[in-house]
């Protein structure tokens, strides 16, 4: 059980250390146009708490 916990801890550190690997690229488009429009609207509305309140889209 300790090994599983240690493995999850290490995997968590890896995910936190390379967040840009999971970022959506600007040229990526969803296959469903309604979902794409919703995702674009959300990215314009969501604000970054670290980057001086810039939108996620910026």
ABEGO torsion letter per residue (X at the ends): XAAAAAAAAAAAAAAAABAAAABBBAABBBABAAAAAAAAAAAAABBBAAAGGBBAAX
